[in-house]
């Protein structure tokens, strides 16, 4: 299935959609100067197990990198993704507090 990941900044989330524009999953975040704090990731239960969440997070992290920002992975799914994909570990900042 062809998907598209978009940063919907006014809703503070990345969305992954199918060709019809149906939202299949979201990765919610909060922004601080230079840092994107990922707080929650959710995929439509009918799409689980098809790599939708991994595609969403991979493309979101690539967008963060392209913007020159770093991440704070508070979301367990994003944290696990980064742990499993060492090429993204350089994006992680230490949490504040």
Secondary structure as GFF3:
##gff-version 3
##sequence-region A 1 97
A	DSSP	beta_strand	3	8	.	.	.	ID=ss1
A	DSSP	three_ten_helix	9	11	.	.	.	ID=ss2
A	DSSP	beta_strand	13	18	.	.	.	ID=ss3
A	DSSP	beta_strand	23	32	.	.	.	ID=ss4
A	DSSP	beta_strand	35	43	.	.	.	ID=ss5
A	DSSP	three_ten_helix	45	47	.	.	.	ID=ss6
A	DSSP	alpha_helix	52	66	.	.	.	ID=ss7
A	DSSP	beta_strand	70	73	.	.	.	ID=ss8
A	DSSP	alpha_helix	76	84	.	.	.	ID=ss9
A	DSSP	three_ten_helix	86	91	.	.	.	ID=ss10
###
